[in-house]
Amino acid sequence: KKLAQPIQLTYFYRADDPEGVRARHMVELLAKENSLLRVKTIDPDRDPSLAQTAGVKFYNAALLEADGRQIVVRSTDEKEIALGIQKILREHVVTICFVQGHAEYASTNYEFHTHIEELGGGDVGHSHGGDSSVVETTAHGMGRFRTSLEALGYDVREIVPATNGAIEASCSVVIDGGPRTPYSEIETKALERYLLSGGAALLLYD
């Protein structure tokens, strides 16, 4: 009800998933509360070209667009979709930077790559084997962590300090999740300079 500028919300749902259908009805109800929230709901199985055009690769995802910016919220929870709306409208951006370059688990390695969640259904070459109701998430922890941060409204990206010997000041927090090789001297100095200048780091070492 407090929206003061237009937002386009396109929700891609799976028709045979009760939670996805519930989310579809929810966003349609929200659109009736404020005409500035323009909602379109799409079943990618019926209109695959629309999902491909939007660049959305997953079911149960909300594509939010405003002022030439766009973000994707992968959720059936209207609270997370609301946080996505706040994120796309806010002027102050908080950026979380995941360090890469030392065989860390990739923050883009989502645990949701299952036969249910990815567009198209069926086996998509990412199988956890055995009982599909049990998902081994050891290699997916950083992906789950990143998804949670994005759901809270943070901007998240990956950085490789070894390439330029520095950590950008735009990184509000630096996270290195499970590096398996040592830092070079260049990277160590970059981290020291970043911290001494007021930066924050979460270092997850095994």
N, C-alpha and C positions, 0 to 999 in steps of 0.2 A: 504493500500500500504506500510505502514511502518512496518508491521509485520516482525519480524526477527526470529521467532521460530514457530513451528507447533502448531496449535490449531484445535481441533475437535469440530465442532458446529453441534449438532443434533437438528433440529427444529420440534416440535410436533404441528401440526396445525389441525384445524377443517375444513374439506373440504367445509362445507356449511356456513362458516363465511368469508365474503369478506375481513375483516381485516387480518384474519389468512392466507388466500390465498395470499394476497398482501405481507405479511411478508415472506411467503415462497419464493415467487419470488425474493424478495429483498435480502435475504441471499444467494440465488443461484447466483444472480448477483455479490454480494460481493466476492464470492468464485472465480469468474473469474478474479478479480483484483489482487489476490495474491494466488499462489498455496499452500502457507503455511496454508491458511484457508481452512480446509477440511470440506465440508458441506454435511450433509445428512438430508433429509426432510421426515417426517413420518406422516401419518394419523393414529392415534391410533385406530380409528374405524375399519380400515382395517387390522392393525397389532398390536393388543392389547398386544401381548406378548413382543414386542420390548419396548413399554412404561413401562410395568411392570418390565422388566429386568433392565431398566435404572432408575427405581424408580421415574419416573415422573408421577404425579397424575393429572395434569391439561393440558387442551388444551392451544395452543398459548404460548408455553414455549420453551426456548432455553437452551439446556444442553451444557455447555462449559467445555471442558477438556483440560488440559495442565500440563505437568510435574507431573502427578499423582494426581493433584488436579482437583476438579470439582465444578461448581456452576450452579444453575438454575436461569435463568432470565425469569420471567413471563411477557411477553410484546409482542405487535405487532409493537413496535416502534424501528426502527433500531438504534436510538441514545442510547436507554437503553441497547440494545444488545452490542453496541460498548463500553459502560461504563462497561458492564460485562466482556468484553475482556480485558479492561484495568485493571480491578480488579484482574482477575485471573493471570495476568502477573506481577503485581507490587510486589516489594520486601518489601515495608513499608506498614504494615497493620494497619488500624485504626479500633478499635473495639468499638462498641456501646453496652452497657450492660443494659438490661431491668431487673429491680428488680421484683422478684416475692415473694409471701409469705404472702400478705396482701389483698387477694381477688381482686387484680388488674385485669383489662381486659387483657386477654392474648395477647401478641404481635403476636402469631401465629394464632389468630382468624381472618382470612382474610375475607374481605367483598365479595370476589369473589366466595364464595361457593354457587353458584346458579345452577339452572338446565342447564344453558348454558355453564358454565365454567368448571365444573368438568367432568373428563373422564367418559364415559359411557352414559352421557345424562340422561334425565328423572329425577324423584324425587329421590334424594339421601339422604333424611332424614334431609335436612337442608333447610327448607322453610321459606320464609319471608312473605308468605301469601298475599292474595289480588292481586293487579295488579303487575305482575312480572316486569314491567318497573320501579317500585318504590321500592327501597331497603332501609329499615330502618337500618342505620349504627351506631346507638348509641353504641352498644356493639362491634363494629368492628373498632373503631377509632384507637386503638393501632396497629391493624393489618395493617390498611392503612398506618399508620405512619412508621411501620417497613418496609413495602413494598417500600415506598418512599426512605428510607435510603439505603436499599439494592440496589435499582435502581441507586443511586448516587455512589455506589461502596464501601460502608462501610461493614465491617463484623459485624453481629448482633447476639447476643446470650442472653440467659436469665441467671440470677444469683439469688441465694437465700442466702443472707448474714447471715441469721439466722443459717445456717447449720455449718459454720466454723468461724463466728464472724469476718469476714474480707471481704474486697472488693479487688479483684486482681488488681495489678498495670497495668495489660494489658488492663484494661478498660479505654479507652480514655475519655469516657463520660458515666455516669450512669444516666439512666432515670427511674423514678418511676411514672407510669401513673395511677393516681386515686386509691391509696391504701385506703381500707375501714376499716382497723383496725390499731391501733397504733403500732409503732416500739417498740421492746423490748430494754432494756438498751444495750444489746450486739450489736444490729443493729445500734443504735444511735452512739455508740462509734466507730463502724466500719466506718460509714459514716463520722464522724468527722475526724478520722485518714486519711481517703482517701482524703478528701478535704484539710486538712492541708498539705498533702504531694504533693499537686499540682493537684489533680484530679478535674474533672468538673462534675456538676450534673444539670439535668433538672428535677425539682420536680413539678409534675402536681397534685395539690391537689384540691378536690372538697369540 
